[in-house]
Amino acid sequence: MKYQNLGQSGLEVSRLCLGTMTFGEADDKSFMHQVGCDEATSFAIMNRALDAGINFFDTADVYGQDGLTEKVIGRWFAKEQRRDQVVLATKFRFRMKDGPNGTGASRYRIMKTVEDSLRRLQTDRIDLYQIHMQDVATPEEETLRALDDLVHQGKVLYLGCSNYAAYRMVESLFISARERLHRFIALQAQYSLIVRELEREHVPACQKFGVSLLPWSPLAGGFLSGKYQKGQTAPTGTRLDKWKDRYQRFDLPRNWKVLDALQEVSKQLEATPSQVALAWLLHKPTVASVIFGARTVQQLDDNLRAVELVLSKEQLSALDEASSYELGYPYDFMARIQKSW
């Protein structure tokens, strides 16, 4: 395993991050119903990940139902006594309770969500605490001051954001600098060969301000795993078989072109499409660690090789070209004059 500093901090994290959204068997009230794994399997995956050198785990209070995934991780910490080997990241922001203050990123709510997560996780601190999405109803300074207080209290060590608009992230960094508050060191966002829009604004901003990028859904919900074929329905039991609307959104000429190029590079490297898709991200600027999920130990093991893969300039170019997208105005206007995209 390889490691890299997270943002402008001294914290070293593995280049692969274990995403835990599938941990725990959620009931039919959860969006993760029938796409997760049982607790015993979750424990086995976490143990195997640590043994393989993955020291970075990501979760969120909304994963599962009523904090299910955090509870599973907490029980694993209690059983295995491996808490200090893990850089633990979790997130807050989305609705967890009924009522006007059951969602959002106000100071009132943050002080409650952190205590709830600490209790479920059975730990005394959260290593990376991330706001799951910007809250336009709450001033950014209020959110940042509350998070800064948590750092001073020792309940949180580092801060991150997720699913932020680029302007809001830059505004947040400016406020933190102006008010001398602890700042975001990482941005967690959707990024893959299928979804590359981050490259318009977010990637340049992360490069300029020293924020690490943590891609989620690097395999586009499994679409880049090699399980899917043009003109055929999603294989039974796969995530996109359950999420049929999402599969229909992927069923586009560009995306099948991406899959063809991915398959070709995979053959050249004698690797799986999943491994190459992860490795492509690891070659991208600002990417510190790629978050991937696993429902079985075998899936985890299959993805570990991504860290070892070295893609040639020609292979990277082939994947970049196949997955190219319309920049849109004003980016295409600027690109015609100054080739920076």
LONU-506492 format. One record per residue (C-alpha): chain; x, y, z. Coordinates in Angstrom, 3 decimals, padded with zeros to 6 digits, m for minus. Each point is the difference from the previous one (the first is absolute). Layout:
N
+-------+----------+----------+----------+
: chain :       c1 :       c2 :       c3 :
+-------+----------+----------+----------+
:     A :        X :        Y :        Z :
...
+-------+----------+----------+----------+
//
This chain:
341
+-------+----------+----------+----------+
: chain :       c1 :       c2 :       c3 :
+-------+----------+----------+----------+
:     A :  000.000 :  000.000 :  000.000 :
:     A :  001.076 :  003.577 : m000.666 :
:     A : m000.809 :  003.029 :  002.141 :
:     A : m000.394 :  003.726 : m000.549 :
:     A : m000.497 :  003.073 :  002.136 :
:     A : m003.565 :  001.261 :  000.124 :
:     A : m000.142 :  003.588 : m001.156 :
:     A :  002.465 :  002.357 :  001.689 :
:     A :  000.169 : m002.163 :  003.116 :
:     A :  002.361 : m002.553 :  001.432 :
:     A : m002.665 : m002.709 : m000.036 :
:     A :  000.985 : m002.930 : m002.222 :
:     A : m002.759 : m002.103 : m001.532 :
:     A :  000.073 : m003.049 : m002.251 :
:     A : m000.516 :  000.658 : m003.713 :
:     A : m003.079 : m002.201 :  000.211 :
:     A : m002.725 :  000.832 :  002.503 :
:     A : m002.538 : m002.596 :  001.123 :
:     A : m003.518 :  001.318 : m000.557 :
:     A : m002.427 : m001.577 :  002.462 :
:     A : m003.402 :  000.955 : m001.386 :
:     A : m000.851 : m003.681 : m000.609 :
:     A :  000.722 : m001.080 :  003.583 :
:     A : m003.041 : m001.329 :  001.833 :
:     A : m003.255 : m001.449 : m001.249 :
:     A : m002.388 :  002.940 : m000.317 :
:     A : m003.766 : m000.473 :  000.013 :
:     A : m002.365 :  001.022 : m002.784 :
:     A : m000.176 :  003.594 :  001.275 :
:     A :  003.618 :  000.572 : m001.029 :
:     A :  001.364 :  000.711 : m003.493 :
:     A :  002.614 : m002.667 :  000.795 :
:     A : m002.581 : m002.771 :  000.468 :
:     A :  001.227 : m003.269 : m001.578 :
:     A :  003.291 :  001.494 : m001.215 :
:     A :  001.992 : m000.311 :  003.221 :
:     A :  001.840 : m002.816 :  001.763 :
:     A : m000.543 : m001.508 :  003.429 :
:     A :  001.966 :  000.984 :  003.089 :
:     A :  002.307 : m003.015 :  000.000 :
:     A :  001.016 :  000.705 : m003.599 :
:     A :  000.503 :  003.678 :  000.836 :
:     A :  002.336 : m000.972 :  002.839 :
:     A :  001.964 : m002.307 : m002.310 :
:     A :  000.340 :  002.740 : m002.642 :
:     A :  001.288 :  002.557 :  002.518 :
:     A :  002.524 : m002.446 :  001.440 :
:     A :  001.220 : m000.960 : m003.469 :
:     A :  000.261 :  003.661 : m001.035 :
:     A :  002.196 :  000.852 :  002.981 :
:     A :  002.138 : m003.091 : m000.537 :
:     A :  000.512 :  001.109 : m003.626 :
:     A :  001.157 :  003.469 :  001.098 :
:     A : m003.200 :  001.992 : m000.498 :
:     A : m000.076 :  002.308 :  003.022 :
:     A : m002.757 :  002.356 : m001.224 :
:     A : m003.703 : m000.811 :  000.531 :
:     A : m002.865 :  002.275 : m001.077 :
:     A : m003.577 : m000.106 :  001.240 :
:     A : m002.957 :  002.327 :  000.727 :
:     A : m002.779 :  000.279 :  002.541 :
:     A : m002.662 : m000.603 : m002.682 :
:     A :  001.467 : m003.243 : m001.340 :
:     A : m002.412 : m002.833 :  000.667 :
:     A : m002.814 :  001.187 :  002.222 :
:     A :  000.120 :  001.747 :  003.381 :
:     A :  003.791 :  000.023 : m000.140 :
:     A :  000.240 : m003.708 : m000.831 :
:     A :  003.416 :  000.054 : m001.673 :
:     A :  001.569 :  002.091 :  002.754 :
:     A : m001.389 : m002.496 :  002.534 :
:     A :  001.536 : m002.908 : m001.918 :
:     A :  003.403 :  001.722 : m000.010 :
:     A : m000.355 :  000.815 :  003.693 :
:     A : m000.683 : m003.628 :  000.863 :
:     A :  003.016 : m001.023 : m002.088 :
:     A :  002.196 :  002.474 :  001.912 :
:     A : m001.270 : m001.461 :  003.285 :
:     A :  000.596 : m003.579 : m001.114 :
:     A :  003.320 :  000.260 : m001.847 :
:     A :  001.655 :  002.855 :  001.944 :
:     A :  001.528 :  001.464 : m003.177 :
:     A : m001.273 :  003.578 :  000.282 :
:     A :  003.456 :  001.591 :  000.114 :
:     A :  000.973 : m001.642 : m003.291 :
:     A : m002.802 :  001.797 : m001.860 :
:     A : m000.263 :  003.538 : m001.355 :
:     A : m003.749 :  000.276 :  000.471 :
:     A : m002.082 :  002.341 : m002.146 :
:     A : m003.713 :  000.574 :  000.373 :
:     A : m002.497 :  002.557 : m001.248 :
:     A : m003.016 :  002.000 :  001.203 :
:     A : m002.576 :  002.290 : m001.597 :
:     A : m002.928 : m002.073 : m001.314 :
:     A : m003.175 : m000.690 :  001.917 :
:     A :  000.267 : m002.382 :  002.911 :
:     A : m003.019 :  001.068 :  002.041 :
:     A : m003.412 :  001.581 : m000.556 :
:     A : m000.596 :  003.674 :  000.653 :
:     A :  001.514 :  003.296 : m001.157 :
:     A :  003.431 : m000.704 :  001.515 :
:     A :  000.249 : m003.621 : m001.104 :
:     A :  002.110 :  000.958 : m003.012 :
:     A :  002.501 :  002.668 : m001.028 :
:     A :  003.312 :  001.393 :  001.241 :
:     A : m000.928 :  002.511 :  002.678 :
:     A :  002.062 :  000.260 :  003.193 :
:     A : m003.026 : m001.314 :  001.894 :
:     A : m000.076 : m003.150 : m002.085 :
:     A :  003.757 : m000.596 : m000.383 :
:     A :  000.436 : m000.162 :  003.768 :
:     A : m002.576 : m002.785 :  000.035 :
:     A :  001.103 : m001.936 : m003.089 :
:     A :  003.600 : m000.327 :  001.181 :
:     A : m001.074 : m001.435 :  003.356 :
:     A : m002.358 : m002.432 : m001.710 :
:     A :  002.733 : m001.203 : m002.365 :
:     A :  002.553 : m000.354 :  002.801 :
:     A : m002.443 : m002.120 :  001.990 :
:     A : m000.880 : m002.261 : m002.954 :
:     A :  003.647 : m000.367 : m001.008 :
:     A :  001.061 : m000.728 :  003.591 :
:     A :  002.968 :  002.344 : m000.270 :
:     A :  001.258 :  003.181 :  001.631 :
:     A :  000.818 :  001.879 : m003.207 :
:     A : m000.709 :  000.225 : m003.721 :
:     A :  003.173 :  000.354 : m002.038 :
:     A : m001.604 :  001.683 : m003.031 :
:     A : m003.427 :  001.603 :  000.483 :
:     A : m001.679 :  000.974 : m003.264 :
:     A : m003.103 :  001.996 : m000.815 :
:     A : m001.875 : m002.230 : m002.451 :
:     A : m001.285 :  002.908 : m002.137 :
:     A : m000.024 :  003.753 :  000.338 :
:     A : m002.957 :  001.458 :  001.881 :
:     A : m001.212 :  003.124 : m001.800 :
:     A : m002.351 :  000.798 :  002.897 :
:     A :  002.898 :  000.322 :  002.474 :
:     A :  002.776 :  002.607 : m000.255 :
:     A :  003.282 : m001.717 : m000.751 :
:     A :  001.713 :  001.836 :  002.846 :
:     A : m002.459 : m001.487 :  002.509 :
:     A :  000.792 : m003.522 : m001.224 :
:     A :  003.750 :  000.624 :  000.018 :
:     A :  000.032 :  001.507 :  003.495 :
:     A : m001.902 : m002.979 :  001.379 :
:     A :  002.424 : m002.409 : m001.688 :
:     A :  002.982 :  002.025 :  001.228 :
:     A : m001.333 : m000.326 :  003.557 :
:     A : m000.156 : m003.782 : m000.409 :
:     A :  003.663 : m000.049 : m001.036 :
:     A :  000.961 :  002.053 :  003.067 :
:     A : m002.026 : m002.401 :  002.158 :
:     A :  001.914 : m002.974 : m001.441 :
:     A : m003.159 : m001.719 : m001.228 :
:     A :  001.039 :  000.571 : m003.630 :
:     A :  003.554 :  000.132 : m001.359 :
:     A : m000.381 :  001.145 : m003.622 :
:     A : m002.782 :  001.498 : m002.118 :
:     A : m001.276 : m000.748 : m003.478 :
:     A : m002.914 :  000.770 : m002.284 :
:     A : m001.942 : m002.096 : m002.481 :
:     A : m002.198 :  000.804 : m002.991 :
:     A :  000.826 :  003.707 :  000.235 :
:     A : m000.298 :  002.411 : m002.890 :
:     A :  003.431 :  001.360 : m000.874 :
:     A : m000.952 :  003.585 :  000.876 :
:     A : m001.218 : m001.093 :  003.444 :
:     A :  003.164 : m001.969 :  000.715 :
:     A :  002.201 :  002.967 : m000.936 :
:     A : m002.211 :  002.327 :  002.084 :
:     A :  000.400 : m002.382 :  002.927 :
:     A :  003.777 : m000.036 : m000.338 :
:     A :  000.026 :  003.803 : m000.135 :
:     A : m002.117 :  000.265 :  003.159 :
:     A :  002.243 : m002.467 :  001.820 :
:     A :  003.100 :  002.006 : m000.940 :
:     A : m001.589 :  003.340 :  000.889 :
:     A : m001.390 : m001.158 :  003.351 :
:     A :  002.938 : m002.313 :  000.815 :
:     A : m002.193 : m003.073 :  000.196 :
:     A :  000.969 : m003.579 : m000.781 :
:     A : m000.585 : m000.522 : m003.704 :
:     A : m001.118 : m002.827 : m002.253 :
:     A :  002.928 : m002.184 : m001.051 :
:     A : m001.991 : m002.294 : m002.296 :
:     A : m002.912 :  000.009 : m002.404 :
:     A : m001.968 : m003.208 : m000.472 :
:     A : m001.843 :  000.028 : m003.318 :
:     A : m001.256 : m002.227 : m002.789 :
:     A :  002.767 : m000.588 : m002.539 :
:     A :  000.562 : m002.786 : m002.510 :
:     A :  000.565 : m000.678 : m003.683 :
:     A : m003.761 :  000.510 : m000.374 :
:     A : m000.332 :  003.129 :  002.175 :
:     A :  002.820 :  002.487 : m000.681 :
:     A : m001.706 :  003.372 :  000.415 :
:     A :  002.109 :  000.737 :  003.095 :
:     A :  002.859 :  000.793 : m002.356 :
:     A : m001.647 :  003.278 : m001.019 :
:     A :  000.233 :  001.799 :  003.357 :
:     A :  000.630 : m002.295 :  002.966 :
:     A :  003.274 : m001.589 : m001.091 :
:     A :  001.695 :  003.354 : m000.807 :
:     A : m001.268 :  001.423 :  003.304 :
:     A :  001.286 : m003.002 :  001.942 :
:     A :  003.389 :  000.350 : m001.691 :
:     A :  000.247 :  003.703 :  000.775 :
:     A : m001.078 : m000.209 :  003.634 :
:     A :  001.581 : m003.305 :  001.012 :
:     A : m003.204 : m001.993 :  000.518 :
:     A :  000.135 : m003.747 : m000.613 :
:     A : m002.665 : m001.581 : m002.147 :
:     A : m001.686 : m003.199 :  001.225 :
:     A : m002.036 : m001.489 : m002.874 :
:     A : m003.144 : m001.931 :  000.862 :
:     A : m001.768 : m002.391 : m002.382 :
:     A :  003.244 : m000.521 : m001.955 :
:     A : m001.581 : m002.941 : m001.842 :
:     A : m003.202 :  001.938 : m000.773 :
:     A : m002.181 : m002.221 :  002.139 :
:     A :  001.694 : m003.103 : m001.416 :
:     A : m000.502 :  000.977 : m003.653 :
:     A :  003.787 : m000.024 : m000.530 :
:     A :  000.457 : m003.420 :  001.585 :
:     A : m000.375 : m001.837 : m003.306 :
:     A : m003.240 : m001.738 :  001.020 :
:     A : m002.178 :  001.973 : m002.426 :
:     A : m000.361 : m000.326 : m003.747 :
:     A : m001.598 :  002.265 : m002.568 :
:     A : m003.556 : m000.966 : m000.932 :
:     A : m000.464 : m002.270 :  003.005 :
:     A : m001.759 :  000.496 :  003.323 :
:     A :  002.027 :  000.262 :  003.185 :
:     A :  001.003 : m003.414 :  001.416 :
:     A : m002.316 : m001.252 :  002.728 :
:     A :  001.145 :  000.873 :  003.486 :
:     A :  002.248 :  002.896 : m000.990 :
:     A : m000.483 :  003.470 :  001.428 :
:     A : m001.082 :  001.399 : m003.371 :
:     A : m002.553 : m002.806 : m000.298 :
:     A : m001.674 :  001.458 :  003.086 :
:     A :  000.601 :  003.621 : m001.049 :
:     A : m001.431 : m000.349 : m003.520 :
:     A : m000.520 :  003.736 : m000.515 :
:     A :  003.700 :  000.599 :  000.566 :
:     A :  000.933 : m002.757 : m002.445 :
:     A : m002.195 :  001.644 : m002.642 :
:     A :  001.878 :  003.268 :  000.519 :
:     A :  003.266 : m001.820 : m000.648 :
:     A : m001.328 : m001.591 : m003.210 :
:     A :  001.522 :  002.620 : m002.319 :
:     A :  002.353 : m000.312 : m003.012 :
:     A :  002.776 :  001.931 :  001.795 :
:     A : m000.083 : m002.307 :  003.008 :
:     A :  000.200 : m003.174 : m002.084 :
:     A :  002.954 :  001.581 : m001.828 :
:     A :  001.644 :  000.525 :  003.388 :
:     A : m000.645 : m003.619 :  000.926 :
:     A :  001.521 : m001.225 : m003.280 :
:     A :  003.170 :  002.036 :  000.603 :
:     A :  000.153 : m001.228 :  003.581 :
:     A : m000.269 : m003.608 : m001.121 :
:     A :  002.823 :  000.506 : m002.523 :
:     A :  002.384 :  001.528 :  002.548 :
:     A : m000.926 : m002.751 :  002.463 :
:     A :  001.059 : m002.635 : m002.535 :
:     A :  003.290 :  001.781 : m000.599 :
:     A :  000.779 :  000.068 :  003.724 :
:     A : m001.495 : m003.429 :  000.751 :
:     A : m002.162 :  001.682 :  002.609 :
:     A : m003.716 :  000.307 :  000.670 :
:     A : m002.038 :  003.009 : m001.177 :
:     A : m000.609 :  000.936 :  003.648 :
:     A :  003.718 :  000.076 :  000.750 :
:     A :  000.731 :  002.179 : m003.027 :
:     A : m002.878 :  002.406 :  000.754 :
:     A :  001.347 :  000.473 :  003.533 :
:     A :  003.569 :  000.365 : m001.246 :
:     A : m001.084 :  002.671 : m002.513 :
:     A : m001.250 :  002.107 :  002.913 :
:     A :  003.177 : m000.592 :  002.000 :
:     A :  001.938 :  001.550 : m002.899 :
:     A : m002.087 :  003.192 :  000.156 :
:     A :  001.255 :  003.188 :  001.682 :
:     A : m001.218 :  000.784 :  003.536 :
:     A : m001.406 : m003.520 :  000.523 :
:     A :  001.384 : m001.230 :  003.331 :
:     A : m002.133 : m003.097 :  000.498 :
:     A : m002.785 : m001.690 : m001.950 :
:     A : m003.055 : m001.181 :  001.937 :
:     A : m001.263 : m003.382 : m001.116 :
:     A : m002.576 : m002.333 :  001.489 :
:     A :  000.011 : m003.756 :  000.398 :
:     A : m002.764 : m002.428 :  000.903 :
:     A :  002.369 : m002.971 :  000.179 :
:     A :  003.615 : m000.603 :  000.974 :
:     A :  000.637 : m001.154 : m003.581 :
:     A : m001.175 :  003.353 : m001.393 :
:     A :  002.370 :  001.732 :  002.378 :
:     A :  002.929 : m002.193 : m001.034 :
:     A : m000.767 :  000.484 : m003.699 :
:     A :  000.277 :  003.783 :  000.323 :
:     A :  003.238 :  000.074 :  002.003 :
:     A :  002.158 : m000.385 : m003.123 :
:     A : m001.113 :  003.423 : m001.242 :
:     A :  002.698 :  001.629 :  002.139 :
:     A :  002.699 : m001.961 : m001.819 :
:     A : m001.170 :  000.725 : m003.556 :
:     A :  002.001 :  002.502 : m002.017 :
:     A : m001.848 :  001.313 : m003.043 :
:     A :  002.103 :  001.200 : m002.919 :
:     A : m000.530 :  003.427 : m001.566 :
:     A : m001.636 : m001.733 : m002.958 :
:     A : m002.383 : m001.952 :  002.235 :
:     A : m000.923 :  003.085 :  002.018 :
:     A : m000.548 :  001.923 : m003.223 :
:     A : m002.261 : m002.746 : m001.389 :
:     A : m002.148 :  000.035 :  003.128 :
:     A : m000.068 :  003.806 :  000.130 :
:     A : m001.062 :  000.226 : m003.624 :
:     A : m002.722 : m002.642 :  000.295 :
:     A : m001.425 :  001.685 :  003.101 :
:     A :  000.260 :  003.571 : m001.286 :
:     A : m003.015 :  002.196 :  000.643 :
:     A : m001.369 :  003.344 : m001.130 :
:     A :  001.611 :  002.756 :  002.001 :
:     A : m002.789 :  002.510 : m000.594 :
:     A :  000.275 :  003.766 :  000.248 :
:     A :  002.224 :  001.713 :  001.072 :
:     A :  002.415 : m002.925 :  000.242 :
:     A : m000.087 : m000.924 : m003.691 :
:     A :  000.490 :  003.693 : m000.900 :
:     A :  003.057 :  000.215 :  002.241 :
:     A :  001.349 : m003.356 : m001.194 :
:     A : m000.028 :  001.145 : m003.634 :
:     A :  002.212 :  002.926 :  000.925 :
:     A :  002.153 : m001.512 :  002.753 :
:     A :  000.316 : m003.787 :  000.046 :
:     A : m000.380 : m000.652 :  003.728 :
:     A : m002.763 : m002.612 : m000.088 :
+-------+----------+----------+----------+
//
